[in-house]
């Protein structure tokens, strides 16, 4: 009879430890999800800021290029050349979007979500 009391006590302790373990796993999962969301939001915020700054820089550089080329090609020709450059840039980005955008984005999201 003494051994069955010990068994019941051991099972009760095991159940208590299991409850604590499940509770800790839930807490860990919450913190892990929060950590991953913060990393993704931080990366998104930095990306948006860099995108806006890059657009502003390209805007001013394009006007500088137009004014630099205007004496040689005329103002309309300079704007046409700068526009053609940006059109070529867009075409190249569309052609190489997998290499330039999709693969790095997939690698980043995989690294953040699966670690």
C-alpha positions in Angstrom: 0.0 0.0 0.0 2.9 2.3 0.6 4.1 1.9 -2.9 0.8 2.9 -4.4 0.8 6.1 -2.3 4.2 6.9 -3.7 3.0 6.3 -7.2 0.0 8.6 -6.8 2.2 11.2 -5.3 4.7 10.9 -8.2 1.9 11.1 -10.8 0.6 14.2 -9.0 4.0 15.8 -9.1 4.4 14.8 -12.7 1.1 16.4 -13.6 2.1 19.6 -11.7 5.4 19.8 -13.5 3.7 19.2 -16.8 1.2 22.1 -16.1 4.2 24.4 -15.3 5.9 23.3 -18.5 2.9 24.0 -20.6 2.5 27.4 -19.0 6.1 28.3 -19.6 5.8 27.1 -23.2 2.8 29.4 -23.7 4.8 32.4 -22.3 7.8 31.5 -24.5 5.5 31.4 -27.6 4.0 34.8 -26.7 7.5 36.4 -26.3 8.7 34.7 -29.5 5.7 36.1 -31.5 6.2 39.5 -30.0 10.0 39.4 -30.8 9.3 38.4 -34.4 6.7 41.0 -34.9 8.9 43.7 -33.5 11.7 42.7 -35.9 9.4 42.7 -38.9 7.9 46.1 -37.9 11.4 47.5 -37.4 12.6 46.3 -40.8 9.4 47.6 -42.4 9.8 51.0 -40.8 13.5 51.2 -41.8 12.6 50.1 -45.3 9.9 52.8 -45.7 12.3 55.5 -44.4 15.0 54.4 -46.8 12.6 54.3 -49.7 11.3 57.8 -49.0 14.8 59.1 -48.7 15.9 57.3 -51.9 13.0 58.8 -53.8 13.9 62.3 -52.6 17.5 61.8 -53.5 16.6 60.5 -57.0 14.2 63.5 -57.4 16.9 66.1 -56.7 19.6 64.2 -58.7 17.3 64.0 -61.7 16.7 67.7 -61.7 20.5 68.2 -61.3 21.1 66.0 -64.3 18.5 67.9 -66.3 20.1 71.2 -65.6 23.5 69.8 -66.3 22.4 68.4 -69.7 20.2 71.4 -70.7 22.8 73.5 -72.3 23.8 70.7 -74.7 20.5 69.0 -75.4 17.9 71.6 -74.6 15.6 71.5 -71.6 13.1 69.1 -73.3 15.8 66.8 -74.5 17.3 66.7 -71.0 14.0 65.8 -69.4 13.5 63.1 -72.1 16.9 61.6 -71.4 16.3 61.5 -67.7 12.8 60.0 -68.2 14.3 57.4 -70.5 16.8 56.5 -67.8 14.1 56.0 -65.2 12.0 54.0 -67.6 15.1 51.8 -68.3 15.6 51.5 -64.5 11.9 50.4 -64.1 12.2 47.8 -66.8 15.4 46.4 -65.3 13.8 46.2 -61.9 10.8 44.4 -63.3 13.0 41.9 -65.2 15.2 41.2 -62.2 12.6 41.4 -59.5 13.1 37.9 -58.3 16.8 38.4 -57.7 16.5 42.0 -56.4 13.3 41.8 -54.4 11.7 38.4 -53.9 14.7 36.3 -52.9 16.1 38.8 -50.3 12.6 39.3 -48.9 12.0 35.5 -48.7 15.4 35.0 -47.0 14.7 37.8 -44.5 11.2 36.6 -43.6 12.4 33.0 -43.3 15.3 34.1 -41.0 12.9 36.1 -38.8 10.0 33.7 -38.7 11.9 30.4 -38.5 14.6 31.3 -36.0 
